[in-house]
Amino acid sequence: MVKHSIRLDLRGLRCPLPVLRLRKLTQSLTANTIIDVHVSDRMALKDVPDYAQERQWKVLDVVDHEGLMTIKIQL
């Protein structure tokens, strides 16, 4: 199955906005889509993976690189 990949740039947004934007985006996506969520708010490092797990999505990777944090999720 082909996996689609999307980059979601949410830098500069403070929680809960990253989760709300992710929720809105995913309403129109199909299973197996991979999303690279880029955030700058440290709370998003907890909130985004928690939300993904609640939705039974896979959290593939969480990277914190000099203030730019990326959470890779598979729907």
Secondary structure, 3 states (H helix, E strand, C coil): CCCCEEEEECCCCCCCHHHHHHHHHHCCCCCCCEEEEEECCCCHHHHHHHHHHHCCCEEEEEEEECCEEEEEEEC
